[in-house]
């Protein structure tokens, strides 16, 4: 049992290290852009009002994240992009998270951050820390199954979580570090 949990932890750390798929910088950027488009289309289909919210915001971010919860600890990693709606500038980023709480499982999910002011967006790009709590349940593979979740982060932004696949039941307090991907910017 413990060896399986260690293997899952290493998988998540490996995913964070690989970040965006592809081999060249152009392929990696294209993969991030494809992920962003797919996630936004899914969010707009589920919550049509988010399209206007995102378009009128100073900016937004979309991240792909893989997470493993090992009874009392949670680990995750991924990649994404921040879009400045005023300038059109895109900042490619990576992420890693660590949490404590109860739960077990593995989950692949997407996050959409809608920044309600420019300072919050700039602080996110420059400093990248987010602290909060997460409670969710997921039993989903592709279109089969379901997932429910809630995310709370203290700052001037709205966060949407969309679960792609996974089997997890967890309640954690976590810290997440986001940082610029030097290879893609």
N, C-alpha and C positions, 0 to 999 in steps of 0.2 A: 504494500500500500504506500509506504513512504517513498519507495523508489519511483513509483508512478507519479507521485506528487512532485518529486524532484525533477522528473523528466518534463512534466507540464510546465514547471517554473522555467526550466532551461529553454523550452519552446517559446515561451512568451518573451524571454530576454532575447532570444534569437530573432524573433519577429521585430522587436524594437530596433535591433542592430541592423537588420536588413532594410527596415523602413520601407520606402517606396520601391515597388517592383521595377524591373527593367535593368539594363546594363549600362547604357549611356545616359548622360545627363538629360538629353532630349527625351529619351524613352521614359525615364523616371518622372520627369515633369508631366509628360502626356498621361502616364498612369495616374498621377495625383489628380490631374484635371478630369479624367474620366470618372474617377471615384467621386469627385466633388459633384459633377453633373448628375451622376446616378443617384447620389444621396439627396441632392436638392429635388430632383424629380420625384423621388419616393416621399420626401417630406411634403412637397406641394400636393401630392395625391392624397396623403393622409390628412393634412391640415392646410386647405387652400389659402387661408388667411395669412399664412407665413410668407407667401410670395411678396405681398405688399409690405409686410414688416421688414423683410430682408432688403428689399429694394429701397426703402426709405431710411434704413439705418446707415450710420457712418461706415459700417463695415460688418463683415461676418467671417467666420472660420468654419471649415469642415474637416473633421479628422476621422480616420479609420483606426480602430483600437481593438486589440485582442487582450483579454483579461482572464487571469486564473485566480480562483479563490481557494486557498488551502486551509480550511477550518478556521484558523484565527488570523490569517494573513492573506492579503490580496496583492497581486502584481499585474502590471499591464504595460503595453507599449504600442506605439503606432506612429503615424505620420499624417500630415495634412497641409492645408494652405489657408492663409488669411487674406481676404480680399478687402482692400480699401476702396469703398464705393466712390469716394470723391476723386481720387487720383487714378484709380484703376490699377494701382500697384498690388502685386501679389507677393506674399512672403511665404516661402515653403518652410515647414517646421516639422520637428519630431516631437515625440512625447514619451514619457515614462511615468508610471504611477505606482504608489505603494500605499496599502491601507491595512487597517486592523479592524477586526470585527468577526462576526460569525457567518459561516457559510461554506459552500463548496460548489465547485463547478468551473466550467470553461465557457467563455462567451466572446463572440466576435460582434462588435457593434460600431455604430457611427455616431459622432457627435456633431451638432451644428450649434455654434455660438453666434448669437446676434448681439452686437455691441451697441448699446444705447447712447454712447457718447464717444468722441474721438480719443479722449484721455484714457478711457478704459481699454480701448483697442490698442493704443500705443503702448500702454503699460503691459498688456498681454504679450505683444510682440517683443518688447525689450526685456521684460523680466520673467514672464511666462509661468509664474506659480499660480496654482489654484488649489484651494483647500475646501473641503466640503464633505457631505455625507452622501451615501448612495444606498438605496434599498431597491431590490428588484428580484423578479423571478422570471426565468426563461427556460422554455423547452421548445426550441425551434430549429428547423433545418430547411433552408430555402423558404418556400411558401407554406410548408407544413408546420403546424404547431402555433404557439403564441408566446408573447413576452409582454410583461408589464414592468414598468420601472419608473422611478422618479429620481431626479437629480437636483441637488441644492448646492449652489455655489454662491458665496458672498462676493458680490461686485455688481456693477451696473450692466448686466447682460442677461439674456434669456438663453437657456440651453435646452436643446431637444436631443433626445437619445433614440436611435433606431437600432433594434437588434437584428442582425443578419442571421446568426445561428448560434446555438449553444445550449447547454444544459447547466443552469445555475440557480441557486437560491442563496441570497446573500444580503447582509446589512453591514455596511462598513463605514468607517471614517477614513478619509484618504487625503493624500497630498499628491498632486500631479505637477510635474515640471514639463513645460513646453519650451523649446528652444529652436532658434533658427537653424535650418539645415544648410550649413556652409557649402556643401557640394552642389546644392540646387539653386542657391541665390546668387 
